[in-house]
Amino acid sequence: MTEREWRPPAAYVHGLDGPTVVVPGRVAAWLERHANLRQVRTAQRGADPEVDAVLVALAVAAAAWRQQAVPGSDHGTDQRNRPELGASCELSTTEAADRIGIT
């Protein structure tokens, strides 16, 4: 979906047994940036498993969107030209999780 294809709020609400909101990756990235969701995710970790899962899902969606961001876009960082970490990276899985704010 391009930025020109706006949908009404009702288009993002789904579910029969309780309302569920679908959040596009671009919006998840915006929320992470402007609502400081990483800090919220870290501060609330373990308080409510469903909240934990949704906050992590938002982080994953935001990261996936950023990887596909258009070069020059002010909404994300183009990750396509960044070199990959080599096999010599000495970052443990625990350290990596801490850096992105998950367990």
N, C-alpha and C positions, 0 to 999 in steps of 0.2 A: 504494500500500500504506500502510495506517495503521500507527501504532506498535503496535497491538494484534495485527497479523497477523505474528507472528514465524515465521520459517522456520528449519529446522535447518541447520547449517553445510553439509551436503552439497548443499543447494539452491542454493548460490552457486558450486559447483565444476562446471565444464563442460570439455568437450574430450576428444578421443580421441587426438590426437597429442602431448599434453602438457596437464597440468591448467591451467585458466584460471579465475580467480575473478572473478565479477561483483560489482562494488561499487555499491550504491545511492547516489544523490546525497547523501542525508542522512548516510550513513556516510562518504562522501568529505569532506563538510564537517566532520564531527566529527574525522576524521583530520587535516585541514588545521589545525584549531584546536588540537587537543591533542597532535599529534605534530610540529607545526611543519614540515609538508611543504613549505612555500614555501622555507624555508631549505635543506632537503635538496635540493629541486629545483634551487635556484641553485648549491649547493655541488657537486653531482654532474653538472651540465650538461656534456655532451660526453664523459663517461666511458663511457657505454654507451647507444647509440641507443634500444634497447628500453626501458631504464629511463627515459630522457628522455620517450619517447612515453607511457608509462604514467603517469608523474607529471604530465605536462601533461593527460592524459585525466582524471585524478582532479581536477585543478584546474577543468577545464571542467565536469565533473559537479557538483562542489561549487557552482560559481557558478550553474549552471542551477537547482540545488535551492534555493539562497538566493533567487533571483528569484521562486520560486513559494512561498516559505515563508509559513506562516499568520501573520497579524498576532498579535503577542503571544507567538509561539513562542520558546522559549529556545534553539532549535537553529539558528536562522538569522536573517537580517535581512530584514524585509519591504522589498523594493526597489520595490514598485509605486507608492508615493507620492513617490519621490524624483524631482526634476525632471531631465529629460534635459539633457545638455550641449548648448549651442547651437552653431551653426556657427562661432562665434567662438572655440571652444576652440583653444588654441595648444599642444596636446600632440601631439608627433610620434608616429608608430607605434613608433619605437624607445623613446621615453620611456614609452609605454603598456606595451610589452612588458616593459621593465625593472621597472615598478611591479607587474606581476602575476607577475613572475619567469619569463618565457619569452623565447625569442629570436624 
